[in-house]
Amino acid sequence: MMLATNDQEIRAALHKKKLRSYRKTDDVIIVDELGLSHAKVRIDVAVISAEVHGFEIKSSLDTLDRLPAQLEYYSKGLSRLTLVCAARHLSKAEMIVPAWCGLISAEKGQRGGISFETVRRARANPSVDPIQVAHLLWHSEAAELLAGFGASPRELKRNRLQLYIDLAAQMPIADLIAAIRNFMVQRSAWRDQSAHA
């Protein structure tokens, strides 16, 4: 008999079992509930290293109804995507997600532990949109990067979207993601400082 799973259980086990190896390196950031495209959607867990790898969780209590709309944003803003879902969702999920999307089955054992089985490994997203990736930057961060390319003060005052478009034209996506990761390291340092202040 399959035991019901919820989002929190799967997320906790994912952090503990699947993402633990990432925590050993300094240049990797793991963010829960990362907003994409200015928080039009959120990805459950994002691992930001040389790429942005999103993990979307669908427990046995969830449905896949929202998945097609979520995929529209995930397919533009993430370098890789893995769907972590209850075994009962697998066959339907395979029909919905793109071929490059990874699939991990999550099941709960009799003692309550969550076990994972990799059904398909995530591959590089062939249609990632650098402008959507740039949305992960704050306006001040995007302006700081563009200033490094010689943008004028007037140009730096334009709206965020325009800055993202300019950045995507100036920077290879790998450099853009590296810059995002560096800014996120600084952001977490600010959070820690304010927590201790």
C-alpha positions as CSV (number, residue, x, y, z in Angstrom):
1,M,0.0,0.0,0.0
2,M,1.2,3.5,-0.9
3,L,1.4,5.9,2.0
4,A,0.4,9.5,1.4
5,T,3.2,12.1,1.1
6,N,3.1,15.9,1.6
7,D,5.3,18.7,0.2
8,Q,7.1,19.3,3.5
9,E,8.2,15.7,3.9
10,I,9.5,15.4,0.4
11,R,11.2,18.8,0.6
12,A,13.0,17.9,3.9
13,A,14.1,14.5,2.5
14,L,15.2,16.1,-0.8
15,H,17.5,18.6,1.1
16,K,18.8,15.8,3.3
17,K,19.4,13.1,0.7
18,K,19.6,14.6,-2.8
19,L,21.0,18.1,-2.2
20,R,23.5,17.3,0.6
21,S,26.4,17.0,-1.7
22,Y,25.9,20.5,-3.0
23,R,26.2,22.0,0.4
24,K,29.9,20.9,0.6
25,T,30.9,23.5,-1.9
26,D,31.0,27.2,-1.2
27,D,30.0,28.3,-4.7
28,V,26.5,26.7,-4.6
29,I,23.4,28.4,-3.2
30,I,20.2,26.5,-2.4
31,V,17.0,28.6,-2.3
32,D,13.6,27.4,-1.2
33,E,10.6,29.0,-3.0
34,L,12.6,30.9,-5.6
35,G,10.4,33.4,-7.5
36,L,10.8,33.4,-11.3
37,S,9.7,36.1,-13.6
38,H,9.2,38.5,-10.7
39,A,7.4,35.8,-8.6
40,K,4.7,35.0,-11.2
41,V,5.6,31.4,-10.3
42,R,7.9,29.9,-7.6
43,I,10.0,26.8,-8.0
44,D,10.1,24.7,-4.8
45,V,13.8,24.4,-4.5
46,A,16.5,26.0,-6.7
47,V,20.2,25.0,-6.8
48,I,22.3,27.8,-8.2
49,S,25.8,26.8,-9.2
50,A,27.1,27.2,-12.8
51,E,23.5,26.8,-13.8
52,V,20.0,27.3,-12.2
53,H,18.6,23.8,-11.5
54,G,15.0,23.8,-10.2
55,F,13.3,21.0,-8.3
56,E,9.5,21.1,-8.4
57,I,7.7,18.9,-5.8
58,K,4.3,17.2,-6.4
59,S,3.3,15.1,-3.4
60,S,0.6,12.5,-3.5
61,L,-1.8,15.2,-2.0
62,D,-1.1,17.5,-5.0
63,T,-2.5,17.4,-8.5
64,L,-0.7,18.2,-11.7
65,D,-3.3,20.8,-12.7
66,R,-0.9,23.8,-12.3
67,L,2.1,22.1,-13.9
68,P,1.5,23.1,-17.6
69,A,1.3,26.8,-16.6
70,Q,4.3,26.5,-14.3
71,L,6.3,24.8,-17.1
72,E,5.8,27.8,-19.3
73,Y,8.0,29.9,-16.9
74,Y,10.3,27.1,-15.8
75,S,11.2,26.4,-19.4
76,K,12.4,29.9,-19.9
77,G,14.0,30.7,-16.5
78,L,15.8,27.5,-15.5
79,S,18.9,25.8,-16.9
80,R,17.6,22.4,-15.7
81,L,14.4,21.2,-14.1
82,T,13.7,18.0,-12.1
83,L,10.1,17.1,-11.2
84,V,10.1,15.2,-7.8
85,C,6.7,13.5,-7.6
86,A,4.7,10.8,-5.9
87,A,4.8,7.5,-7.9
88,R,1.1,7.9,-8.7
89,H,1.8,11.1,-10.8
90,L,4.7,9.6,-12.8
91,S,2.9,8.3,-15.9
92,K,0.8,11.5,-16.3
93,A,3.9,13.7,-15.5
94,E,5.9,12.0,-18.3
95,M,3.2,13.1,-20.8
96,I,3.3,16.7,-19.6
97,V,7.0,17.6,-18.9
98,P,9.5,18.2,-21.7
99,A,12.0,15.5,-22.6
100,W,14.9,17.4,-21.0
101,C,13.1,17.5,-17.6
102,G,14.4,15.1,-15.0
103,L,11.9,12.9,-13.1
104,I,12.4,11.5,-9.5
105,S,9.8,9.3,-7.9
106,A,9.3,9.9,-4.1
107,E,7.7,7.3,-2.0
108,K,7.0,6.9,1.7
109,G,8.1,3.7,3.4
110,Q,6.2,1.9,6.2
111,R,8.3,3.7,8.8
112,G,7.6,7.1,7.3
113,G,10.9,7.7,5.5
114,I,10.9,9.1,2.0
115,S,12.9,7.2,-0.6
116,F,13.8,8.5,-4.1
117,E,14.3,6.8,-7.3
118,T,15.7,8.7,-10.3
119,V,13.5,7.8,-13.3
120,R,15.2,10.2,-15.7
121,R,18.1,12.6,-15.2
122,A,17.6,16.3,-16.0
123,R,19.4,17.5,-19.2
124,A,20.3,21.0,-20.2
125,N,17.2,23.1,-21.1
126,P,17.6,23.9,-24.9
127,S,15.3,26.9,-24.7
128,V,16.5,28.8,-21.6
129,D,15.9,32.5,-22.0
130,P,18.7,34.7,-20.7
131,I,16.3,37.7,-20.2
132,Q,14.1,35.5,-18.0
133,V,17.2,34.3,-16.1
134,A,18.2,37.9,-15.6
135,H,14.9,38.4,-13.7
136,L,16.6,36.9,-10.7
137,L,18.6,40.1,-10.3
138,W,17.4,43.1,-8.3
139,H,17.4,46.4,-10.2
140,S,20.4,47.7,-8.3
141,E,22.4,44.5,-9.2
142,A,21.5,44.6,-12.8
143,A,22.5,48.3,-12.9
144,E,25.8,47.5,-11.2
145,L,26.6,44.8,-13.8
146,L,25.7,47.1,-16.7
147,A,27.8,49.9,-15.3
148,G,30.7,47.5,-15.7
149,F,29.9,47.4,-19.4
150,G,30.0,51.2,-19.6
151,A,26.3,52.0,-19.5
152,S,25.5,55.7,-18.7
153,P,23.8,56.8,-15.5
154,R,20.7,57.6,-17.6
155,E,20.7,54.1,-19.1
156,L,21.0,52.6,-15.6
157,K,17.8,54.3,-14.4
158,R,15.6,52.6,-16.9
159,N,13.1,49.9,-15.8
160,R,14.2,46.5,-14.8
161,L,13.1,44.7,-17.9
162,Q,15.2,47.0,-20.1
163,L,18.2,46.4,-17.9
164,Y,17.6,42.7,-18.2
165,I,17.4,42.9,-22.0
166,D,20.6,44.9,-22.2
167,L,22.4,42.4,-19.8
168,A,21.2,39.4,-21.8
169,A,22.7,41.0,-24.9
170,Q,26.0,41.8,-23.2
171,M,26.7,38.7,-21.1
172,P,27.0,35.0,-22.0
173,I,24.4,33.1,-19.9
174,A,27.1,31.3,-17.9
175,D,28.6,34.7,-16.8
176,L,25.1,36.0,-16.0
177,I,24.3,33.0,-13.8
178,A,27.7,33.3,-12.1
179,A,26.9,37.0,-11.3
180,I,23.5,36.1,-10.0
181,R,25.0,33.5,-7.7
182,N,27.5,36.0,-6.4
183,F,24.8,38.6,-5.7
184,M,22.8,35.9,-3.9
185,V,25.8,35.1,-1.7
186,Q,25.9,38.8,-0.8
187,R,22.2,38.9,-0.1
188,S,22.3,36.0,2.3
189,A,25.2,37.8,4.1
190,W,23.0,40.9,4.4
191,R,20.2,38.7,5.8
192,D,22.5,37.2,8.3
193,Q,23.8,40.6,9.4
194,S,20.4,42.0,9.9
195,A,19.4,38.9,11.9
196,H,22.4,39.5,14.2
197,A,22.2,43.3,14.3
